[in-house]
Amino acid sequence: MDELLLARARRVLGELERARHEPARLTGLSGGTLRLGSFQSAGIHLLPVLSAFRRAHPDVELTVADDDPPAGVAAVAAGEIDLALTHTYEPAPPVPLPASVAPEPVLVEELVLVTPPGHVPAGGTSRLPLAELAGQPLAAMAPRRPYRQGVDAAPARAEATSSVLVATPGYAVVCALVSAGPGVGVVPEMVACTAVTPVGLRLLEGGELRRTISVAHRPT
């Protein structure tokens, strides 16, 4: 792990550690069930903070459903679950929420370039202009997902070549493909910093590609 990746990983994991203590601030809860929905990458990297909630409220039963956005938000609106971890991407058209649901942002992260270890674009410490992706084979993430289309369009405008299309929201698959081959990918920073396969990481110029993770809930 190079110095840039180590520094970014420490920052992201530091934010997760601070979030770990948030459930302990809740008081007065006893008994009942908390029904939570989560998409995959949040489930892997953020749900462990519920260990603090369990210690503070051992009498509350927790259930977790695998709900990829926008299904989780719809489930909250329908009363099927109490909370849902959801996300929005930039750039992307705004996604209207049901009137009965409110989002509470918990984490904003950049999308970053991941490369095979030692690959040229990962060699610098400055932010990489998107124009330098021209000609690079790209593992494009969920190209038919509306919330990813604005993100995927940015490398396309820089004339990166879409060599592998990953049609489902599996960032671990994208990182594994990138790690094993000559291509590159654009994934959320949290995913890149905790990838189980070795990848290089490079921040992109402008920092305009972002993902906001929120908790969707019914204010009533």
C-alpha positions, -999 to +999 in steps of 0.1 A: +000+000+000+016+033-011+016+065+011-013+081-008-035+050-003-025+047+033-034+083+040-068+081+023-075+048+040-067+063+074-091+092+068-120+071+056-116+045+083-113+074+109-147+086+097-161+051+101-147+049+136-164+082+146-196+069+131-192+037+153-199+058+184-231+075+171-255+047+179-244+048+216-258+084+218-293+071+215-310+066+248-343+053+261-346+023+237-356-010+251-373-040+234-388-040+199-372-045+165-351-022+144-355-031+107-326-019+085-320-020+048-286-017+032-269-019-002-239-042-005-209-019-002-225+000+028-234-033+044-198-045+042-181-013+054-206+006+075-230-019+092-203-030+117-210+003+136-241-015+148-220-034+173-220-002+194-258-001+192-261-037+202-240-031+233-260-001+243-294-017+235-291-055+238-329-059+241-336-044+207-337-070+179-320-061+147-329-073+112-310-063+080-324-066+045-303-065+013-320-035-004-302-018-033-313+018-039-339+029-046-356-003-033-346+005+003-361+040+002-394+025-012-394-001+016-390+027+042-419+046+026-441+015+027-433+008+063-416-025+056-383-014+072-375+015+096-342+028+081-324+023+048-288+031+038-291+047+004-269+068-019-268+095-045-241+102-070-227+134-086-230+142-114-265+128-118-300+141-120-316+146-086-337+116-075-370+126-058-378+109-026-413+099-014-428+127+007-429+105+037-391+098+037-363+121+047-325+115+041-299+121+068-264+122+051-237+103+070-208+102+046-196+120+015-168+104-005-151+110-038-149+085-065-113+076-073-094+058-100-082+022-092-055+006-112-035-026-112-006-023-087+023-004-103+002+007-133+013+041-147-017+062-137-013+052-100+024+063-100+018+100-092+007+118-060-011+147-077-047+145-089-050+129-123-067+148-151-094+128-167-079+135-201-050+111-191-075+082-192-077+085-230-070+050-244-071+033-211-092+001-209-120+007-184-141-016-163-173+004-164-196+001-134-233-007-138-236+013-171-274+008-172-280+021-137-293+057-139-275+069-108-241+058-123-246+072-158-232+106-150-202+091-134-195+067-162-199+094-188-169+113-174-142+087-184-161+082-216-157+119-225-120+115-218-120+087-244-113+059-220-122+026-237-150+005-220-135-029-222-155-047-195-191-038-185-201-048-150-239-047-152-246-052-115-235-030-086-206-051-075-176-029-067-156-058-053-159-074-088-147-042-104-116-040-081-109-077-087-110-072-125-088-042-123-063-059-100-060-089-124-057-070-156-045-040-175-077-020-171-087+008-147-119+016-129-137+044-110-151+034-076-160+051-043-130+059-021-143+037+007-144+007-016-109+014-030-093+018+005-107-015+017-105-036-015-096-072-008-076-074-040-045-052-044-051-021-064-034+013-069-054+044-061-053+079-077-074+109-069-091+125-099-087+162-108-116+184-098-130+160-072-164+163-088-173+126-089-188+120-055-211+096-036-232+106-006-244+078+017-275+087+037-299+071+061-335+073+048-361+073+075-397+084+082-396+116+103-429+107+119 
